[in-house]
């Protein structure tokens, strides 16, 4: 049976939007995966779906609300995410300022 990363992205979306709307700090890969009931190693796959959705619509990169526990930066698993503290902070500011839809748009 194939893994449904789209379903996982749909489960993660409202959690990330809630975090953005409330100005909460980023969570770790393990934390988001625990919330949706999957192994943390699957995070890059469903977060890339969110990244592609945001990029295609020129939205702030919502997926950067998920970070590596040690570095507190997004990991290497998905291209197009900020890798420096400065770039990450700029992305977070854009995420917190954006008016996110509460319903999953994909």
Phi, psi and omega in degrees: 000127181291152178279132183264086181290333177296318177299320179294319177297320178295326177288325182283328185310304183296331177292317179289319178297317178300320178295317181294312183297324182268003178065026180283151181291165178301153175252169179271167176302317180297318182296313180295321180291322175299321181294326180259000173079037178229166178289144184298336180290347179275351184306314182302329183290311181281332176291330177293329175296316178295318179300313181297320178299310181297316182296317181297333181254009180056042176264160173301151185284084185306329183296343181283002170284001177242127187228164173289136183297326183279315185269339185061027175234157174301149183277187184273354189292342185224123182289157176089008178254149181295140183246354178251158180300316181299312180295322179295316178297320178296318178296319179297319178300318179294320180297314182292332181277339185284148177268093185280140174286138181284329179282145179292123186271002181228000000 
